[in-house]
């Protein structure tokens, strides 16, 4: 399985995980201090950011189990709770563009979902693709 690191959202918020990504971007919206994150996921997101040459925004990264349970439509087996997922959007680019490039990067593994305004990317071992656009 993938290596997952643990950071402190308070004391390490501005720690660089890659050239363009910091710890605070993955912090759970419930204010909890631990931030679980996969360096493999960070690498994929950094590659997306560099490919498009535009800011990449993480709407949801790590989620505690309690916070995840409160999210409409979230799975109790969400990869967000393992530090393996992020919901992202890239300035000036459509979710379809981001999804297509991320699909090339992930190949025969990882989870990828497209929504109306963002793309879900995760680095699970198996392959999963889904479309939630309305």
Phi and psi in radians as a Rosetta constraint file:
Dihedral C 1 N 2 CA 2 C 2 CIRCULARHARMONIC -1.398 0.35
Dihedral N 2 CA 2 C 2 N 3 CIRCULARHARMONIC 2.602 0.35
Dihedral C 2 N 3 CA 3 C 3 CIRCULARHARMONIC -1.279 0.35
Dihedral N 3 CA 3 C 3 N 4 CIRCULARHARMONIC 2.311 0.35
Dihedral C 3 N 4 CA 4 C 4 CIRCULARHARMONIC -2.127 0.35
Dihedral N 4 CA 4 C 4 N 5 CIRCULARHARMONIC 2.285 0.35
Dihedral C 4 N 5 CA 5 C 5 CIRCULARHARMONIC -1.762 0.35
Dihedral N 5 CA 5 C 5 N 6 CIRCULARHARMONIC 2.719 0.35
Dihedral C 5 N 6 CA 6 C 6 CIRCULARHARMONIC -2.078 0.35
Dihedral N 6 CA 6 C 6 N 7 CIRCULARHARMONIC 2.268 0.35
Dihedral C 6 N 7 CA 7 C 7 CIRCULARHARMONIC -2.147 0.35
Dihedral N 7 CA 7 C 7 N 8 CIRCULARHARMONIC 2.905 0.35
Dihedral C 7 N 8 CA 8 C 8 CIRCULARHARMONIC -1.843 0.35
Dihedral N 8 CA 8 C 8 N 9 CIRCULARHARMONIC 2.089 0.35
Dihedral C 8 N 9 CA 9 C 9 CIRCULARHARMONIC -1.125 0.35
Dihedral N 9 CA 9 C 9 N 10 CIRCULARHARMONIC -0.354 0.35
Dihedral C 9 N 10 CA 10 C 10 CIRCULARHARMONIC -1.572 0.35
Dihedral N 10 CA 10 C 10 N 11 CIRCULARHARMONIC -0.908 0.35
Dihedral C 10 N 11 CA 11 C 11 CIRCULARHARMONIC -1.551 0.35
Dihedral N 11 CA 11 C 11 N 12 CIRCULARHARMONIC -0.316 0.35
Dihedral C 11 N 12 CA 12 C 12 CIRCULARHARMONIC -2.101 0.35
Dihedral N 12 CA 12 C 12 N 13 CIRCULARHARMONIC 0.343 0.35
Dihedral C 12 N 13 CA 13 C 13 CIRCULARHARMONIC -0.910 0.35
Dihedral N 13 CA 13 C 13 N 14 CIRCULARHARMONIC -0.725 0.35
Dihedral C 13 N 14 CA 14 C 14 CIRCULARHARMONIC -1.665 0.35
Dihedral N 14 CA 14 C 14 N 15 CIRCULARHARMONIC 0.176 0.35
Dihedral C 14 N 15 CA 15 C 15 CIRCULARHARMONIC -1.143 0.35
Dihedral N 15 CA 15 C 15 N 16 CIRCULARHARMONIC 2.291 0.35
Dihedral C 15 N 16 CA 16 C 16 CIRCULARHARMONIC -1.347 0.35
Dihedral N 16 CA 16 C 16 N 17 CIRCULARHARMONIC 2.197 0.35
Dihedral C 16 N 17 CA 17 C 17 CIRCULARHARMONIC -1.668 0.35
Dihedral N 17 CA 17 C 17 N 18 CIRCULARHARMONIC -0.419 0.35
Dihedral C 17 N 18 CA 18 C 18 CIRCULARHARMONIC -2.735 0.35
Dihedral N 18 CA 18 C 18 N 19 CIRCULARHARMONIC -3.064 0.35
Dihedral C 18 N 19 CA 19 C 19 CIRCULARHARMONIC -1.023 0.35
Dihedral N 19 CA 19 C 19 N 20 CIRCULARHARMONIC -0.551 0.35
Dihedral C 19 N 20 CA 20 C 20 CIRCULARHARMONIC -2.137 0.35
Dihedral N 20 CA 20 C 20 N 21 CIRCULARHARMONIC 0.050 0.35
Dihedral C 20 N 21 CA 21 C 21 CIRCULARHARMONIC -2.208 0.35
Dihedral N 21 CA 21 C 21 N 22 CIRCULARHARMONIC 2.347 0.35
Dihedral C 21 N 22 CA 22 C 22 CIRCULARHARMONIC -2.093 0.35
Dihedral N 22 CA 22 C 22 N 23 CIRCULARHARMONIC 2.811 0.35
Dihedral C 22 N 23 CA 23 C 23 CIRCULARHARMONIC -0.939 0.35
Dihedral N 23 CA 23 C 23 N 24 CIRCULARHARMONIC -0.809 0.35
Dihedral C 23 N 24 CA 24 C 24 CIRCULARHARMONIC -0.999 0.35
Dihedral N 24 CA 24 C 24 N 25 CIRCULARHARMONIC -0.429 0.35
Dihedral C 24 N 25 CA 25 C 25 CIRCULARHARMONIC -1.188 0.35
Dihedral N 25 CA 25 C 25 N 26 CIRCULARHARMONIC -0.364 0.35
Dihedral C 25 N 26 CA 26 C 26 CIRCULARHARMONIC -1.742 0.35
Dihedral N 26 CA 26 C 26 N 27 CIRCULARHARMONIC -0.119 0.35
Dihedral C 26 N 27 CA 27 C 27 CIRCULARHARMONIC -1.066 0.35
Dihedral N 27 CA 27 C 27 N 28 CIRCULARHARMONIC 2.484 0.35
Dihedral C 27 N 28 CA 28 C 28 CIRCULARHARMONIC -1.144 0.35
Dihedral N 28 CA 28 C 28 N 29 CIRCULARHARMONIC 2.466 0.35
Dihedral C 28 N 29 CA 29 C 29 CIRCULARHARMONIC -1.229 0.35
Dihedral N 29 CA 29 C 29 N 30 CIRCULARHARMONIC -0.118 0.35
Dihedral C 29 N 30 CA 30 C 30 CIRCULARHARMONIC -1.476 0.35
Dihedral N 30 CA 30 C 30 N 31 CIRCULARHARMONIC -0.011 0.35
Dihedral C 30 N 31 CA 31 C 31 CIRCULARHARMONIC 1.487 0.35
Dihedral N 31 CA 31 C 31 N 32 CIRCULARHARMONIC 0.082 0.35
Dihedral C 31 N 32 CA 32 C 32 CIRCULARHARMONIC -1.152 0.35
Dihedral N 32 CA 32 C 32 N 33 CIRCULARHARMONIC 2.656 0.35
Dihedral C 32 N 33 CA 33 C 33 CIRCULARHARMONIC -1.407 0.35
Dihedral N 33 CA 33 C 33 N 34 CIRCULARHARMONIC -0.717 0.35
Dihedral C 33 N 34 CA 34 C 34 CIRCULARHARMONIC -1.217 0.35
Dihedral N 34 CA 34 C 34 N 35 CIRCULARHARMONIC 2.464 0.35
Dihedral C 34 N 35 CA 35 C 35 CIRCULARHARMONIC -2.240 0.35
Dihedral N 35 CA 35 C 35 N 36 CIRCULARHARMONIC 1.948 0.35
Dihedral C 35 N 36 CA 36 C 36 CIRCULARHARMONIC -1.620 0.35
Dihedral N 36 CA 36 C 36 N 37 CIRCULARHARMONIC 2.376 0.35
Dihedral C 36 N 37 CA 37 C 37 CIRCULARHARMONIC -2.741 0.35
Dihedral N 37 CA 37 C 37 N 38 CIRCULARHARMONIC 2.425 0.35
Dihedral C 37 N 38 CA 38 C 38 CIRCULARHARMONIC -1.583 0.35
Dihedral N 38 CA 38 C 38 N 39 CIRCULARHARMONIC 2.188 0.35
Dihedral C 38 N 39 CA 39 C 39 CIRCULARHARMONIC -1.031 0.35
Dihedral N 39 CA 39 C 39 N 40 CIRCULARHARMONIC -0.513 0.35
Dihedral C 39 N 40 CA 40 C 40 CIRCULARHARMONIC -1.110 0.35
Dihedral N 40 CA 40 C 40 N 41 CIRCULARHARMONIC -0.764 0.35
Dihedral C 40 N 41 CA 41 C 41 CIRCULARHARMONIC -1.086 0.35
Dihedral N 41 CA 41 C 41 N 42 CIRCULARHARMONIC -0.787 0.35
Dihedral C 41 N 42 CA 42 C 42 CIRCULARHARMONIC -1.004 0.35
Dihedral N 42 CA 42 C 42 N 43 CIRCULARHARMONIC -0.741 0.35
Dihedral C 42 N 43 CA 43 C 43 CIRCULARHARMONIC -1.068 0.35
Dihedral N 43 CA 43 C 43 N 44 CIRCULARHARMONIC -0.730 0.35
Dihedral C 43 N 44 CA 44 C 44 CIRCULARHARMONIC -1.104 0.35
Dihedral N 44 CA 44 C 44 N 45 CIRCULARHARMONIC -0.832 0.35
Dihedral C 44 N 45 CA 45 C 45 CIRCULARHARMONIC -1.130 0.35
Dihedral N 45 CA 45 C 45 N 46 CIRCULARHARMONIC -0.685 0.35
Dihedral C 45 N 46 CA 46 C 46 CIRCULARHARMONIC -1.098 0.35
Dihedral N 46 CA 46 C 46 N 47 CIRCULARHARMONIC -0.711 0.35
Dihedral C 46 N 47 CA 47 C 47 CIRCULARHARMONIC -1.084 0.35
Dihedral N 47 CA 47 C 47 N 48 CIRCULARHARMONIC -0.730 0.35
Dihedral C 47 N 48 CA 48 C 48 CIRCULARHARMONIC -1.083 0.35
Dihedral N 48 CA 48 C 48 N 49 CIRCULARHARMONIC -0.798 0.35
Dihedral C 48 N 49 CA 49 C 49 CIRCULARHARMONIC -1.038 0.35
Dihedral N 49 CA 49 C 49 N 50 CIRCULARHARMONIC -0.808 0.35
Dihedral C 49 N 50 CA 50 C 50 CIRCULARHARMONIC -1.178 0.35
Dihedral N 50 CA 50 C 50 N 51 CIRCULARHARMONIC -0.735 0.35
Dihedral C 50 N 51 CA 51 C 51 CIRCULARHARMONIC -0.994 0.35
Dihedral N 51 CA 51 C 51 N 52 CIRCULARHARMONIC -0.807 0.35
Dihedral C 51 N 52 CA 52 C 52 CIRCULARHARMONIC -1.480 0.35
Dihedral N 52 CA 52 C 52 N 53 CIRCULARHARMONIC -0.291 0.35
Dihedral C 52 N 53 CA 53 C 53 CIRCULARHARMONIC 1.079 0.35
Dihedral N 53 CA 53 C 53 N 54 CIRCULARHARMONIC 0.568 0.35
Dihedral C 53 N 54 CA 54 C 54 CIRCULARHARMONIC -2.515 0.35
Dihedral N 54 CA 54 C 54 N 55 CIRCULARHARMONIC 2.715 0.35
Dihedral C 54 N 55 CA 55 C 55 CIRCULARHARMONIC -0.988 0.35
Dihedral N 55 CA 55 C 55 N 56 CIRCULARHARMONIC 2.377 0.35
Dihedral C 55 N 56 CA 56 C 56 CIRCULARHARMONIC -1.861 0.35
Dihedral N 56 CA 56 C 56 N 57 CIRCULARHARMONIC 2.271 0.35
Dihedral C 56 N 57 CA 57 C 57 CIRCULARHARMONIC -1.945 0.35
Dihedral N 57 CA 57 C 57 N 58 CIRCULARHARMONIC 2.338 0.35
Dihedral C 57 N 58 CA 58 C 58 CIRCULARHARMONIC -1.804 0.35
Dihedral N 58 CA 58 C 58 N 59 CIRCULARHARMONIC 1.872 0.35
Dihedral C 58 N 59 CA 59 C 59 CIRCULARHARMONIC -1.346 0.35
Dihedral N 59 CA 59 C 59 N 60 CIRCULARHARMONIC -0.575 0.35
Dihedral C 59 N 60 CA 60 C 60 CIRCULARHARMONIC -2.625 0.35
Dihedral N 60 CA 60 C 60 N 61 CIRCULARHARMONIC 2.177 0.35
Dihedral C 60 N 61 CA 61 C 61 CIRCULARHARMONIC -1.994 0.35
Dihedral N 61 CA 61 C 61 N 62 CIRCULARHARMONIC -1.962 0.35
Dihedral C 61 N 62 CA 62 C 62 CIRCULARHARMONIC -1.185 0.35
Dihedral N 62 CA 62 C 62 N 63 CIRCULARHARMONIC 2.454 0.35
Dihedral C 62 N 63 CA 63 C 63 CIRCULARHARMONIC -2.298 0.35
Dihedral N 63 CA 63 C 63 N 64 CIRCULARHARMONIC 2.358 0.35
Dihedral C 63 N 64 CA 64 C 64 CIRCULARHARMONIC -1.208 0.35
Dihedral N 64 CA 64 C 64 N 65 CIRCULARHARMONIC 2.775 0.35
Dihedral C 64 N 65 CA 65 C 65 CIRCULARHARMONIC -1.029 0.35
Dihedral N 65 CA 65 C 65 N 66 CIRCULARHARMONIC -0.747 0.35
Dihedral C 65 N 66 CA 66 C 66 CIRCULARHARMONIC -1.109 0.35
Dihedral N 66 CA 66 C 66 N 67 CIRCULARHARMONIC -0.769 0.35
Dihedral C 66 N 67 CA 67 C 67 CIRCULARHARMONIC -1.168 0.35
Dihedral N 67 CA 67 C 67 N 68 CIRCULARHARMONIC -0.738 0.35
Dihedral C 67 N 68 CA 68 C 68 CIRCULARHARMONIC -1.039 0.35
Dihedral N 68 CA 68 C 68 N 69 CIRCULARHARMONIC -0.702 0.35
Dihedral C 68 N 69 CA 69 C 69 CIRCULARHARMONIC -1.083 0.35
Dihedral N 69 CA 69 C 69 N 70 CIRCULARHARMONIC -0.421 0.35
Dihedral C 69 N 70 CA 70 C 70 CIRCULARHARMONIC -1.508 0.35
Dihedral N 70 CA 70 C 70 N 71 CIRCULARHARMONIC -0.132 0.35
Dihedral C 70 N 71 CA 71 C 71 CIRCULARHARMONIC -1.511 0.35
Dihedral N 71 CA 71 C 71 N 72 CIRCULARHARMONIC 2.182 0.35
Dihedral C 71 N 72 CA 72 C 72 CIRCULARHARMONIC -0.997 0.35
Dihedral N 72 CA 72 C 72 N 73 CIRCULARHARMONIC 2.201 0.35
Dihedral C 72 N 73 CA 73 C 73 CIRCULARHARMONIC 1.366 0.35
Dihedral N 73 CA 73 C 73 N 74 CIRCULARHARMONIC 0.060 0.35
Dihedral C 73 N 74 CA 74 C 74 CIRCULARHARMONIC -1.344 0.35
Dihedral N 74 CA 74 C 74 N 75 CIRCULARHARMONIC 2.612 0.35
Dihedral C 74 N 75 CA 75 C 75 CIRCULARHARMONIC -1.518 0.35
Dihedral N 75 CA 75 C 75 N 76 CIRCULARHARMONIC 2.449 0.35
Dihedral C 75 N 76 CA 76 C 76 CIRCULARHARMONIC -1.142 0.35
Dihedral N 76 CA 76 C 76 N 77 CIRCULARHARMONIC -0.244 0.35
Dihedral C 76 N 77 CA 77 C 77 CIRCULARHARMONIC -1.831 0.35
Dihedral N 77 CA 77 C 77 N 78 CIRCULARHARMONIC 0.419 0.35
Dihedral C 77 N 78 CA 78 C 78 CIRCULARHARMONIC -0.956 0.35
Dihedral N 78 CA 78 C 78 N 79 CIRCULARHARMONIC 2.358 0.35
Dihedral C 78 N 79 CA 79 C 79 CIRCULARHARMONIC -1.189 0.35
Dihedral N 79 CA 79 C 79 N 80 CIRCULARHARMONIC -0.318 0.35
Dihedral C 79 N 80 CA 80 C 80 CIRCULARHARMONIC -1.048 0.35
Dihedral N 80 CA 80 C 80 N 81 CIRCULARHARMONIC -0.640 0.35
Dihedral C 80 N 81 CA 81 C 81 CIRCULARHARMONIC -1.243 0.35
Dihedral N 81 CA 81 C 81 N 82 CIRCULARHARMONIC -0.261 0.35
Dihedral C 81 N 82 CA 82 C 82 CIRCULARHARMONIC -1.736 0.35
Dihedral N 82 CA 82 C 82 N 83 CIRCULARHARMONIC -0.024 0.35
Dihedral C 82 N 83 CA 83 C 83 CIRCULARHARMONIC 1.326 0.35
Dihedral N 83 CA 83 C 83 N 84 CIRCULARHARMONIC 0.374 0.35
Dihedral C 83 N 84 CA 84 C 84 CIRCULARHARMONIC -1.923 0.35
Dihedral N 84 CA 84 C 84 N 85 CIRCULARHARMONIC 0.096 0.35
Dihedral C 84 N 85 CA 85 C 85 CIRCULARHARMONIC -2.398 0.35
Dihedral N 85 CA 85 C 85 N 86 CIRCULARHARMONIC 2.735 0.35
Dihedral C 85 N 86 CA 86 C 86 CIRCULARHARMONIC -2.621 0.35
Dihedral N 86 CA 86 C 86 N 87 CIRCULARHARMONIC 2.488 0.35
Dihedral C 86 N 87 CA 87 C 87 CIRCULARHARMONIC -1.773 0.35
Dihedral N 87 CA 87 C 87 N 88 CIRCULARHARMONIC 2.137 0.35
Dihedral C 87 N 88 CA 88 C 88 CIRCULARHARMONIC -2.292 0.35
Dihedral N 88 CA 88 C 88 N 89 CIRCULARHARMONIC 2.834 0.35
Dihedral C 88 N 89 CA 89 C 89 CIRCULARHARMONIC -2.564 0.35
Dihedral N 89 CA 89 C 89 N 90 CIRCULARHARMONIC 2.676 0.35
Dihedral C 89 N 90 CA 90 C 90 CIRCULARHARMONIC -2.099 0.35
Dihedral N 90 CA 90 C 90 N 91 CIRCULARHARMONIC 2.206 0.35
Dihedral C 90 N 91 CA 91 C 91 CIRCULARHARMONIC -0.956 0.35
Dihedral N 91 CA 91 C 91 N 92 CIRCULARHARMONIC 2.290 0.35
Dihedral C 91 N 92 CA 92 C 92 CIRCULARHARMONIC 1.382 0.35
Dihedral N 92 CA 92 C 92 N 93 CIRCULARHARMONIC 0.122 0.35
Dihedral C 92 N 93 CA 93 C 93 CIRCULARHARMONIC -2.330 0.35
Dihedral N 93 CA 93 C 93 N 94 CIRCULARHARMONIC 2.514 0.35
Dihedral C 93 N 94 CA 94 C 94 CIRCULARHARMONIC -1.356 0.35
Dihedral N 94 CA 94 C 94 N 95 CIRCULARHARMONIC 2.722 0.35
Dihedral C 94 N 95 CA 95 C 95 CIRCULARHARMONIC -0.969 0.35
Dihedral N 95 CA 95 C 95 N 96 CIRCULARHARMONIC -0.612 0.35
Dihedral C 95 N 96 CA 96 C 96 CIRCULARHARMONIC -1.100 0.35
Dihedral N 96 CA 96 C 96 N 97 CIRCULARHARMONIC -0.693 0.35
Dihedral C 96 N 97 CA 97 C 97 CIRCULARHARMONIC -1.148 0.35
Dihedral N 97 CA 97 C 97 N 98 CIRCULARHARMONIC -0.785 0.35
Dihedral C 97 N 98 CA 98 C 98 CIRCULARHARMONIC -1.144 0.35
Dihedral N 98 CA 98 C 98 N 99 CIRCULARHARMONIC -0.762 0.35
Dihedral C 98 N 99 CA 99 C 99 CIRCULARHARMONIC -1.030 0.35
Dihedral N 99 CA 99 C 99 N 100 CIRCULARHARMONIC -0.825 0.35
Dihedral C 99 N 100 CA 100 C 100 CIRCULARHARMONIC -1.055 0.35
Dihedral N 100 CA 100 C 100 N 101 CIRCULARHARMONIC -0.758 0.35
Dihedral C 100 N 101 CA 101 C 101 CIRCULARHARMONIC -1.218 0.35
Dihedral N 101 CA 101 C 101 N 102 CIRCULARHARMONIC -0.755 0.35
Dihedral C 101 N 102 CA 102 C 102 CIRCULARHARMONIC -1.062 0.35
Dihedral N 102 CA 102 C 102 N 103 CIRCULARHARMONIC -0.621 0.35
Dihedral C 102 N 103 CA 103 C 103 CIRCULARHARMONIC -1.095 0.35
Dihedral N 103 CA 103 C 103 N 104 CIRCULARHARMONIC -0.679 0.35
Dihedral C 103 N 104 CA 104 C 104 CIRCULARHARMONIC -1.102 0.35
Dihedral N 104 CA 104 C 104 N 105 CIRCULARHARMONIC -0.732 0.35
Dihedral C 104 N 105 CA 105 C 105 CIRCULARHARMONIC -1.180 0.35
Dihedral N 105 CA 105 C 105 N 106 CIRCULARHARMONIC -0.731 0.35
Dihedral C 105 N 106 CA 106 C 106 CIRCULARHARMONIC -1.350 0.35
Dihedral N 106 CA 106 C 106 N 107 CIRCULARHARMONIC -0.534 0.35
Dihedral C 106 N 107 CA 107 C 107 CIRCULARHARMONIC 1.042 0.35
Dihedral N 107 CA 107 C 107 N 108 CIRCULARHARMONIC -2.137 0.35
Dihedral C 107 N 108 CA 108 C 108 CIRCULARHARMONIC -1.620 0.35
Dihedral N 108 CA 108 C 108 N 109 CIRCULARHARMONIC 0.350 0.35
Dihedral C 108 N 109 CA 109 C 109 CIRCULARHARMONIC -2.530 0.35
Dihedral N 109 CA 109 C 109 N 110 CIRCULARHARMONIC 3.081 0.35
Dihedral C 109 N 110 CA 110 C 110 CIRCULARHARMONIC 1.416 0.35
Dihedral N 110 CA 110 C 110 N 111 CIRCULARHARMONIC 2.764 0.35
Dihedral C 110 N 111 CA 111 C 111 CIRCULARHARMONIC -1.804 0.35
Dihedral N 111 CA 111 C 111 N 112 CIRCULARHARMONIC 2.485 0.35
Dihedral C 111 N 112 CA 112 C 112 CIRCULARHARMONIC -2.550 0.35
Dihedral N 112 CA 112 C 112 N 113 CIRCULARHARMONIC 2.174 0.35
Dihedral C 112 N 113 CA 113 C 113 CIRCULARHARMONIC -2.309 0.35
Dihedral N 113 CA 113 C 113 N 114 CIRCULARHARMONIC 2.482 0.35
Dihedral C 113 N 114 CA 114 C 114 CIRCULARHARMONIC -1.966 0.35
Dihedral N 114 CA 114 C 114 N 115 CIRCULARHARMONIC 2.352 0.35
Dihedral C 114 N 115 CA 115 C 115 CIRCULARHARMONIC -2.138 0.35
Dihedral N 115 CA 115 C 115 N 116 CIRCULARHARMONIC 3.104 0.35
Dihedral C 115 N 116 CA 116 C 116 CIRCULARHARMONIC -1.095 0.35
Dihedral N 116 CA 116 C 116 N 117 CIRCULARHARMONIC -0.603 0.35
Dihedral C 116 N 117 CA 117 C 117 CIRCULARHARMONIC -2.151 0.35
Dihedral N 117 CA 117 C 117 N 118 CIRCULARHARMONIC -0.057 0.35
Dihedral C 117 N 118 CA 118 C 118 CIRCULARHARMONIC -2.706 0.35
Dihedral N 118 CA 118 C 118 N 119 CIRCULARHARMONIC 3.038 0.35
Dihedral C 118 N 119 CA 119 C 119 CIRCULARHARMONIC -2.205 0.35
Dihedral N 119 CA 119 C 119 N 120 CIRCULARHARMONIC 2.331 0.35
Dihedral C 119 N 120 CA 120 C 120 CIRCULARHARMONIC -1.589 0.35
Dihedral N 120 CA 120 C 120 N 121 CIRCULARHARMONIC 2.260 0.35
Dihedral C 120 N 121 CA 121 C 121 CIRCULARHARMONIC -2.214 0.35
Dihedral N 121 CA 121 C 121 N 122 CIRCULARHARMONIC 2.257 0.35
Dihedral C 121 N 122 CA 122 C 122 CIRCULARHARMONIC -2.460 0.35
Dihedral N 122 CA 122 C 122 N 123 CIRCULARHARMONIC 2.820 0.35
Dihedral C 122 N 123 CA 123 C 123 CIRCULARHARMONIC -1.988 0.35
Dihedral N 123 CA 123 C 123 N 124 CIRCULARHARMONIC 0.693 0.35
Dihedral C 123 N 124 CA 124 C 124 CIRCULARHARMONIC -1.047 0.35
Dihedral N 124 CA 124 C 124 N 125 CIRCULARHARMONIC 2.836 0.35
Dihedral C 124 N 125 CA 125 C 125 CIRCULARHARMONIC -1.216 0.35
Dihedral N 125 CA 125 C 125 N 126 CIRCULARHARMONIC -0.704 0.35
Dihedral C 125 N 126 CA 126 C 126 CIRCULARHARMONIC -1.562 0.35
Dihedral N 126 CA 126 C 126 N 127 CIRCULARHARMONIC 3.121 0.35
Dihedral C 126 N 127 CA 127 C 127 CIRCULARHARMONIC -1.811 0.35
Dihedral N 127 CA 127 C 127 N 128 CIRCULARHARMONIC 2.319 0.35
Dihedral C 127 N 128 CA 128 C 128 CIRCULARHARMONIC -2.510 0.35
Dihedral N 128 CA 128 C 128 N 129 CIRCULARHARMONIC 2.298 0.35
Dihedral C 128 N 129 CA 129 C 129 CIRCULARHARMONIC -2.284 0.35
Dihedral N 129 CA 129 C 129 N 130 CIRCULARHARMONIC 2.431 0.35
Dihedral C 129 N 130 CA 130 C 130 CIRCULARHARMONIC -2.626 0.35
Dihedral N 130 CA 130 C 130 N 131 CIRCULARHARMONIC 2.693 0.35
Dihedral C 130 N 131 CA 131 C 131 CIRCULARHARMONIC -2.225 0.35
Dihedral N 131 CA 131 C 131 N 132 CIRCULARHARMONIC 1.983 0.35
Dihedral C 131 N 132 CA 132 C 132 CIRCULARHARMONIC -1.975 0.35
Dihedral N 132 CA 132 C 132 N 133 CIRCULARHARMONIC 0.395 0.35
Dihedral C 132 N 133 CA 133 C 133 CIRCULARHARMONIC -1.265 0.35
Dihedral N 133 CA 133 C 133 N 134 CIRCULARHARMONIC 2.552 0.35
